[in-house]
Amino acid sequence: MNKVIPNGSICLFRKYTGGSRNGKIVLVEHTSLQDPETGSGYTVKEYHSKKNVDDDQWSHQSISLKPLSNNAGYSDIELGDDELSGLKVVGTFECVLWGWKIKRKYLLIIIKISHSMKTKEIDDYVQDSFN
C-alpha cells in the first residue's frame, strides 16, 4: 500500500458497519486466503466489486482487491463465486498516524473513539493527546 500508506505505518481504520466500499481502502479478512509472506488472513487493499442486479435484488459477481503499490510484483486479488463467502470487510481506512509515537493503550483509545468521530476530529484529538 505504499502509494497511500507507507510501509510500517500505523493506521486508523473505521469499523465497517455497512454501505458502499467501492473505491475505498479497506482492511479485509479472508478465511481461506493467506499472505505467503506473513501467513495472515488479513490484508489492506483498495476494494472494487462487480454486481449482478436482477429486479430489486443484487449479489456480488466478483470482488477485486487492488494493492496500490509501487512494486509491480504485487497483483490484484480477484475473488469470485465460492471465494466471496469467506471475505469480511473489517474496517475502512481513515488516515495514517504520521510521526506519532503510539503506545498500545493510546492506540486502543483511538480505535475505540474512531467510530463516532470525523477524520479531522481524530487528527486534532491525537495531536492534542501527544503534545
N, C-alpha and C positions, 0 to 999 in steps of 0.2 A: 504494500500500500504506500510505497514511498513517494508517489506523486502527490498525495494528500496527507498521509500520516508517515512521518519519518520513522525508520526502523528504531525500535527500542523505546518509542514514545509511550507515555501513559495517557490514556484517552478516556473521555467521558462518553458514555452511551446512555440513551434514554430507554427505559424498559419499554419494549414493544407491546402495545395494548390493542392494536388493530389499525386498519386504514391502509392506504396505498404505500407500498415500499418501493415502487418502480423508480429507478434512478437514484435511490438513496444508498449510502454506505451503511451496511448492516453487519452486526455480529450474529452469525448463524451457527447452529449446532446441527450436525447430521449424525444419525445413529449408526450408519454403515459405511460412511466415507471418512477416511482419516488422512491427515497430513503425513506424508512419508518421512519428513524431517523430524517432526515432533511427536507423532503418534496421536495428536489431538484430533477430536471430532469437532473442533470449533475453528471458524475462520472469519476474517473480516474482508468483505468484498462489496463491490457495487452490484446491486440487485436489479435484474430485469426479468420480466415474465411475459409469456405469450399465453393468451387465454382463449378457451373455447366458449363461445356465447351461443346459447340456444334459448330463444324467447326471453324470459326474465331470469334464467339460470346461467351460471358460469362455472367453469372449472379451469385449473391450470393445465395448459398443454405442455409447457416446458418452463423451466427457470434457468437463467444464466447468471452465474456469479463471476464478475469481472475483477481481476486483481489490481488494476490501476497502478501497475509497477513500471519502473524504468527498465527492469530486467525482462528482456524479450523471452527468456526461458520459462516464464510463468504464463500459463494459458487459462482461458475461461473454464469454469466448471459448469458443464451442461447437465442438467437433471431433467429426466422425463419419466413419464409413466410410473413405474414401480418405485423409482428413487425419490419421488416427490413426498411420499408419506413420511419419510424419515427426516425431513427438513423442518427445523423450528427456528424462526427469527427470534432471537433473544432480545436484541436492542438495536436502536438506530443511532448512528454516530452523531455526536453533538460537537465536540471540539477536542483538540489536543491540549493537554495541560502543559503549556510551554514553560520550561525552565524552572518549574517549582519543584522543590524537594518535598515529595509527598511521603508522609508516614502512613502506614496501613490504617490507623484509626481515622485520619483525615479523609482518606480515600473512601472509606465506608460511609462517612458522614456525607460526602459529596454525592455518592451514588444514591444514598437514601433520600436526599432532598431533590435530586435532579428531576424526578417525575412531575414536580409541581412548579418548576422554575424555568424561565426562558434562558437561552444561552447567554445573553448579556448579563442577566442577573447572576448566573452561575459564575461567570468570569469575575464580576465585581466581588461576589462572596468569597471566592477562592483567594483573590488578591488581598482582600482585607484580612482573611484568616492567616495568611503567611507573612504579613507585614508587621 
